[in-house]
Amino acid sequence: MTVLHGWHRGERLVRQHLEFDKIPSTAYLYSHIAGEMPEQHSTFYCSRLQFLPVCVLDEDQRPWGSILAGKGGNPGYIRNPKYDTLAIEAALWKGDPFFRYMKAVDDEKNTPLIAGIGVEVSTRRRNKFAGSIKRAEAEDNGGVVNIDVTVNQALGNCPKYIVLRELVSHPSTSPVVQHDRPRLSPGEKLSPEAIALILASDTVFFGTTYNATSLEQSTFPSHLGMNHRGGRPGFIRVKPSDGRTVVLPDFSGNRFMTSLGNVEATPFASLTFISFTTGDILYLTGEARNVYGSEARAIMPFQDLLTEIYVTGYTYVQDALPARLAPGYTDQLSPYSPPVRLLAEEAPDTKLFAKEEQPKARLTRIMTLSPSIAIFEWESSAPLRIDPGQAIILDFSTLFGSRQYQHMAPGKPSLVNDDFIRTWTVSSASPHDSDSRLFSLTMREKPGGVVTGSLFNILRKLTEYKHAALEDARVLSLDVNIVGINGDFVLPPLPSPLGRNTPSASKVLSAGTKRLYWFAGGIGITPFLSMLAALSKVADSDLPPWEIILTVSTREPDVSLSLISRAIGGTTCPAYLTVHLFTGVTSPPLPDIEPEFRVVTHTARVDSLFLNAMEKDWEAEGSEVFICGPGPFEKSILESLGKVGADITRVHREGFAY
């Protein structure tokens, strides 16, 4: 049974902010937190864990997340001598924050609180505990610490954002403290290595503290919390403006809100990041605050709840964790994890409309290109300025209704965090000197996709029962809200006076461009279609001062060529454009296009041999490279470019993060 007397003041504030206090079913969730450790939990800790993240306090009462593990990186370093006790024999490495707790003990400044979370990453099982340290003694060699913990809070917790991975023992570690900055000065930033690990991580361990006042202590005693947060790689961001504020989005969970409640009452937190491939560990502590609603969305667009941690101290240790990802194993991301959201300051070229000012877009026409690819044309209720290559953000909640809370959705996990907002690159473009109400989106149906699945179902129904509506889809009255326009992956500005020099475009290329190398993987051709369409609308005397080499890798060569032909107006291939088509299709069927449409077809992969054969100077003044396609395609092109001497830091990339 629980020993808690309700929600403490921080938890009550969070519940009020989120209006959970108005939901009766959440009122007594705290009663699930047991006052004793179940036998199932103690067995789990003792037999299943290769490492144990715990939260402890340093001499300044700041929380730090420590990683406890046995000597060889195998389970078995934890014992359960009593029903309420865990005895841990931890092989600590230099730099681990548990040493800060030990120092606080020596200085008689310690608070013997602890919290931990056990995560079995191969099964997504996890359990949490909180309590106090009764003993922490280092053996003579100083590397092994024996810790006795009395547990007075226990909870079996939600597994849904855990990334599945198989870990193996890696006892031959050589830990090195690369950075140790326990107290940052006001102007200091996190190291590039620390920021890189944060942005590459799909997992973090989130430590918090609740410091009760003297009046609260008997009813809501002080305690620590340790939690897990997971998502897609990069879901946690670092503010470029100061290089030390970490932004942690909060996804839909079990609505206990204990971690955020602790932050609300005692505004400090720790974050611990682990590289499971290198064994590197980053420990952070800092000042924390929860951010809600419009203020949260101003920091991270479309995110209604987040926690900011202003880092006040950090330690980076290389090659520390005595367990590693099994050779040949690929991480399996949780299907519940939503797409990565960038910070507003990371996307300065994004224009978002205020909720009450969002224009409407009405579906006007649908053109089928293949069973899974189609063009959907729309008309906006207000003029839009979309630079060639930019994307549009649409809100489809008018089709699906507002999101309703559900803790788990085994049949459709993505619905748990789905706000029905989608981003697509616009595949048509208005001339540089004017706005337009019309835009088209070339879409591929995503298997299991909520929005594309619904749009393609409409297409199939119209094809079968109401074919005329494909040409004039206005009769459907299918309206969605336009949330904004974004992207700096745009066509360089045409020399004045031929085109307007927009801020977003002016940053892409320097003046005097000689060649543009465009690499498109599959549906990643869409921004280049928009660029070609814009160029096709300038007068012959105003042709761009560039040579454009478009390289397309596709399994549907006929569709790609049809799209290119349509983008340039169905005429002959302009003099400035060369198209290389890479496909695994033997004798690919070519569409009925202009006979003078020049295309070079290849059956191999795009590689460094092809790039070398182009005999171009990749470092020529003004030459620029653009890549758009799935992650593996982008990686392959970048590797090939590196082999031929191209400066990949100058490459412009448009990924599929949305």
N, C-alpha and C positions, 0 to 999 in steps of 0.2 A: 504494500500500500504506500501511497505518497506521504511524505512528511511536509509537503509544501502547504502553505496556508492561502494560496491564491497567486495572483500575478503581482510582481513587485512594481514599483512606480514606473520604471523604465518600460516594462512590458505593457503596462496599462496605457502609457503615452503612445506607444507604437500601435496598439490595438485601436486607439481612438483616431489616430492619423489615418489608418487604413479602414476604419469603420467596422473592424471585426467585433467591436464591443456590441454591435447591433445584430450579430449573428449568434443566436442561442447555442448552436451546435459547437461553437468554439469556446464557450464560456469556461468550461471545466477541462480543457485539454491538459492543463498542468497536472491533473490527477493521474495522467499516464506516466509521469516521472516518478519512478519507484524510489523508496527510501532505502532499499536494500538491493544488492547486486544479485540478479537471478543466477542460478547455477548454469543456465545456458550461456549467459554472458561470460561468466568466469572461465568456463570451458573454452569458449571462443577466444578470449584473450590469451589463454595459455597454450593453445594448440594450433591457431590458425594465422597468427600475425608475424610477418617478417619485420615490421617496424611499427612503432606506436607514437603518433604525434600527441604531445601533451603541452598544455599551457601552464606556465609558471610566471611569477613576478620577480623582477630584479630589485635592487636596493632602492630604486626610485618608485617602486610599485607600478612599473610599466609591464604589461603582458608581453611575453615572448613565446613563440612556438618552438619547442624542442622536439627533436626526433630521436626516440629511444629505440635501440636495436641491440640484438645479441652480437657476439663476436663474429660469427660467420654469416650473418644475414638470414638465419633460419629461425622458425618458430621454436619455442622452448625456453626462452630467457625470462618468461613470466610464470610465476607460480601463484597458487591460491591457497595459502596455509590456513586461512579462516574464511568464513562465509562473507565477511565484509572487507577482506584484505587482499591486495595484489602485491606480491613481492617481485620486484623487477631487478634483474642483473643486467645493467645497461653498459655496453662498451662505448663510451663517449669519445668523440673526436674533438680536437682542439677547435674552438670557435662555436661549439654548440651552446645555446643559451642556458642549458641547465647548469653550466658552470657559473652563470651569473646568479642563479638561485643559491648555489653553494657559497659564493662569495658573500651574499646577503646574510646567510646563516653565520658565517664567520664574523661579520660585522654587527651581528645581532640586530639586523634590520629586516629580517625575513618575515614574510607572511606565509605560513605553511599550507597555502591553498594550491590545489592542482586540479586540472581537468584533462581528460583525454578522449580520443576517439579512435576506435579500432576499425580499420577498413580492410577487408579482404578483397583486393582489387580483382582477383580472378573470378569472384562470384557476385560482387556488388553487395555483400553482406556488410553491415556496419552497426556498431553499438557505441554508446557514449557513456561516460561516467564523470562525476565530479566528487571531490572530497578533499582530504588533507594529507600532507606528507608527515608520517610519523618518524621516519628515519631516512637519512640520506648520507651514506658513508662511502668515501672513496677508498679503494684498496691501495696497497702500498705503491703500485705502479702509477696510480693516478688516473688510469684510463678506464677502469671499471668502477662503476658506482652502484651500490646496492641501495635500492629505494623501496621502502614499505609505504603503501598508500592505503588509507582507510576510505572506502567508498560510501557516500551517503546520498548520492543521486545516481540513478541509472535509467537509461532510455534506449530502447531499440529504435533506430531511426530510419528515415527515408533513403532508399538507395538510388533514386531515379536519375541523378546527374553524375553518377560514378562512371568513369571510363574503364572499360574492361581491359585488363592487361595481365600478361603472364610474367611473373617475376621469378628469377632464379638467384641462388646465392652467389655473391661476388665478394669473397673474403679478402681478396688481394687489393684492398684500397690503399691509397697513399694521400690522405686528406691534406690539403694545403689551404690555409686561410688567405684568400686573394684580397679581400677587402674587409676591414674591421673598423666600422665607424659607429660605435655605440651611441654617440651624441653628435648629431649633425649641427653645424652652425647654420644660421639663417640662409646664407647664400649657396650652400652646398647642394649638389644633386646626387641622385643615384648614379652608379657607374654604368657605362654602356653595357657591360656584361650583365649587370643586374636587371636593367630594363629589357634587354633581349630575352632573358629567361622568363620574365613576367609575361611578355607579349607572346612567347611561344607556348606558354603553359595552358593546359586544359584542366588543371587541378590546383587547388590551394587549400591550406588548412588555416582556419580563421579563429583566432583566439580572442576572447573578450573577458572583461572583469566587471563584477558588480560590487561596489564598495558601499556597504550599508551605513547609514547614519546610526548614531547611538540609539535613537528612538526606533529605528527599523530593525536593529540587529536581532532582537528576540523573535520577531515574526518573519522577517525576510533576511536571514543572515548573509553576510558577504560570501561570495563564491566566484569561481572562474568558469568559463565555458570554452570548449574546443569543438569546432564544427568543420565540416567539409563543404566546399563549394566546387562545382564542376561545370564545364561547358565545352564549347568548341575552342580549339587553340586560339588565343588572342581575345577571349571574352573579357578578360581583365585588362584595363587600359592604364596608361601613365600619362598625365597631363604634360604635353610638350612645353607648356608655358613655364613650368617650374622644375620639371624633371624629377619630381619627388612625390607628387600627390597621386596615389593609386586609387582608381575608381573601380569598385566592385559592384556589378549589377546584381540585383536580387531577383531570382526567378520564382515562379509559383511553386510553393512547397506545402508542408503540412500545417502551416499557419500557427505553429507554436510561438515563433518570433522571439525565442529566448536570446539568441545572439544579438539581434538588433535591439532588443529590450535592454540588454546589458550596456550596449553602446549609448542608448538614449539616456541611461542613468549615470554611467561612468564613461566619458567619451575618450576611451583609449582602445586600441586593438592591435593584434599582431597578425601577420600573414607569413606563411612559410611555403615556399615553392621548392619542388624537387624535380630535377631532370632524371627520369628513369633510364635514360640512355647513357649519360655521363656520370651520374651519381652526384652532380653538383647540387648544393642546397643554398637557398637564399632565405635568410631570416630577417624580417622587418618588424619594427614596432613603431607606433605613432599615435597621433591624435586623430580621433575618428568622429564622424558625424553622419547621421542618416539624412538623406535628402529625398523629398517626396514631391509627387505631382509635377506642376509646371516648372519648378526649380530643377528637379531631376531631369526633365526633358530638355531644359536649356543646356545642361551639362552633357547629357548623352541622349540625343534625339530618340524618341519613341520608348524610352525607358522610364517607367513611372516611379521606381523605387531603387535607390542605390545607396552605397556607403562609400564615403571618401575617407581615405587614410592619408594624412599628411605625415610622411615618414620622419621620425626624429632620430632613428638609429637603425643600422643594418649591418649584417655580416654575411659575406659570401664565401662559402667553403667549396673548393673543388674536390671531386673524387671522394665523397664522404660516405654516401649510402652503400652499405654492404649487400645490396640486392640490385639487380638490373633487369631490364626488359629482356625476355628470352630471345635468343637469336632466331630471326625469321618471323617473329611474332609481330603482327600489326595491331596497334591500338584500335579498340572498337568504341567509338563515341556513343554516348547515350542518345537514343532517338528522341528524348525529351528536350535536348538542348536546342535553344533557338539560335538563329544566325547571329554572328558577331556584330555588335553595334559600335561604331566609332564615336569618339567624343566630338562635340560640335567644333572644338578648336582644331581637330584633326582633319576636318572637312570644310575648310573655309569657303569652298565653291558651292556649297549646298544652300539653296534658297528654299526655306520652308514657309508655307502660308499659315497665318494664324487660323485656328480652328474655324472661327466664324467667317473667315474670308476665303476659305478653300473653294476654288472653282470646281464645277462639275465636268466630268468627261462622259459623253454619250457614245456608245458603240454604234458605228455607222456602216461598217462593211467588214466582211470576213472573206479571206482568200485562202483556199487550201493549197499547200505546196506538197505535202506528203501526209500519210496517216498521222504523223506526230508533229508536223511543223505547219504553222499557218500564220498569216498576217492579219492582225486585228487593227482596224482603223478606227480612230476616235475623233470626236470634235469637242473642243473645250468651250465652256460657257464664257471664257474670257481669253483675250490674246495671251499667248505664251512666248517667251523668248528662250529657245532651247538651242544652245550651241551644238554644232554637228559633233556627235560622239557622246553627248551627255545623256543622262538617264532621267526618267520620270518616276515619281513615287506615287502610287495609287492606293487608296483605301477601299477595300472590297467589303467592308463590314455592312454596307447597305444590302449586299447580296446574302450575307450569312448571319447578320445580327451581331450584337455585341457578345464578347467572349464571356462564357459562364465558367465559374470556378469548378474544377474537378481535380482532385489530388492526383489520381492516376488515370490513364486512358490506354489500356493495353492494346486496344484495336487501332488506335490512332494517336500515338504519343505526342506528335507535333502539335496537336490541338490544345494541349495544356497551356502553352505559352503563345499561341497564335493570335496576333492582333489583326490578321487579315490585311496587313499592309505589305505591299510588294513593290519591288524596284525592277524596272526593265530599261535597258538601253533603247533609246528611240532610234528606229531604223529609217526614219525619214527626217528631213531637215528643211527648214525654210531658208531663203536666201539670207546672207549675212546682214543685210540692211533692213530687215523687217521681222515683225513678229507674225505668228500664225495661230489659228485656232485648231488646225488639223495636225495630227501626228499618228504615226503607225508603229506598232510593236510586232516584231517577228518573234514568235514564241515557239518553244518546243514543249510538248506536253511532258510534265514530270510525272513519272510513275508514282501514284499515290498522292500527287499534289492536290491540295484542296482547291486552289484558285485555277491553275491551268487545267486540272481535271474537270472542273465545272464549265470553264469556257469551251473546252473541246467537246464536252457532252452537248452543249448548246449547238456547236458547229455540226455535230453528227445528227442531232435531231432536225436541225434546219435542212441539212442535206437530204434527209429522208422524207420529211413531211412538208417543208415550206422553203423550197429552194430559192424562191425570189427574195426572201429575207436576207440571204447571204449578200446580195448586192445592195440592199437598203435595209440595214439592221435597225434603223431608227424606230421601226414599228415595235421593237422589243422594249423600248424605253428603259434600256439597261444603262443606268447612270452610276458612276462611282466618283468619289471625291479625289481631287488632285491635292496631294499633301505637299509636294515640292518638286524641285528640279535639282539634280546634283551631278557632280563629276568634273574632273579636270583633265580627263582623257579625251581631248578635243582636237579638232582640226586647227592647225596653226592659222593665225590671222593672215588673210590675203593682204598684200601691200596696199597701203592707202593710195588712191581713194577706192580701190576695188571692194574692200570689205571693212567692216568696223573692227576696231582693235579692242576686244573685250578683255577685262582683267583676267579672266580664267584662261583665255587663249594666249595672252601675251606671256604668261608664265611657262607655257609648254615648250616653246622653241625660241631660240634666239633668231635675230634677223639673219637673212642670207642663207636660208635652208637650201641645200643642194639636192638631197635625196631623203625620201621618207620610206623606211622599211616597215611594212605592215605584216604582222604574223597573226593569222586567225585560226583558232581551233574550233571546228564545229560551229555551233550557234554563236561563238565568239566573233563571228563575222559582222554582227549587227552594228557596232559603232562605225566600222569602216563603210558600211552601206550608207549610213547617214552622211559621212564625210563625202563620199562619191556623189551622193544625190545633191549635196550643196554645191559641189564643184560643177556639176552638170548644168546648173542654172546660171552660171556666169557666162558672159558673152565670149565668143571665140577669141576676141582680141584681148581678153582679160584672163587667159589661161594661167594657172599657177606657175610660179617659177621653180617648180620641183620636178624631179623624176620620182614616181611612186612605184615601188615594187611590192605588190600584194601577194603574199604567200598564204595559201589556204590549205589546211589539212582537214579532210572530211570523209565520212563514210557515205555521204549523199552528194556526189559531185554534181548531179543534174540540178538539185535544189540550189546549191551554192552558186552555180553559174547563172541560173535563172534570176537569183536575187541580185547578183552583180549587174546583169544585163538590165534589170528593171531599175536599179539605182542610177545607171548612167543614161536612162531614158530610152533604152532599147536600140540605141544607135551603135555605130562602130566604136571600137575601143579607142578612147582618146590617146593622143600621142604621148602624153606624160605617164600613161599607166601600162604596166606589165603585170600579167597575172600568172602565177605558178600554182597549179592545182595538184596537191598530193592526195592520193586515195589508194586504198587497198583493193578497190573494186577493179577486177580485170575487165578490160574493154568497157569502161563506164559508159552508160547511155548519156548522151549529151542532149540538152534541150534544144528546141527550135529557136535559135538566136541568130542575130545578124551574122552573115557569113564572114564579115571582116573582123569579127570579134576575136582578138588574138589571145590564146591561152596556151601555156606550155603544161602538158600533163606529165606527172611523175607517178610511178608506182612504189617508190621507196619512201622511207621516212625523211622528214626534214632533219638534216644533220649537218655537221661541220663540213663534210665533203661537198654538199650542195652549196653551202655558204661560201666556201673557198672558191668553188667553180664560178661563182658570180663575179669574181674578179673586181670587186668594189672596195673602195677604201673606207672601212668602217669608222675610221677616226677622222674622216674628212670634215672640214669646217661646215657646221650647219646640218650635218647628217644626223638623223634621229631614228630611233627604233621604237615601235609600238607593238605590244603583245596583248592579245585578248583571247582567253580560252581557259579550259579547266586547269587545275593545279598541275597535273602531270605534264600537260602540254607546255605550260609556261616554264616549268622546271627544265624540260628537255631543250627548249629553245635557248634558255639562258645558258645552259651548259654548253651547247653548240656555239653560241656567240662567244663565250669565254675562250673556247679553243681556237677561234680564228682571230682573237685579239681585240674584240669589241669591248668597250668600256661599259660593263653592265650597270654601272651606277647611273648611266645616262638613259637607261631604258625606261620607257613609260609602260606601265602595266595596268590592266583592268581585269581584275579577277572576278570570281563568281561568289563573293562573300554573301551576297543577298540572294 
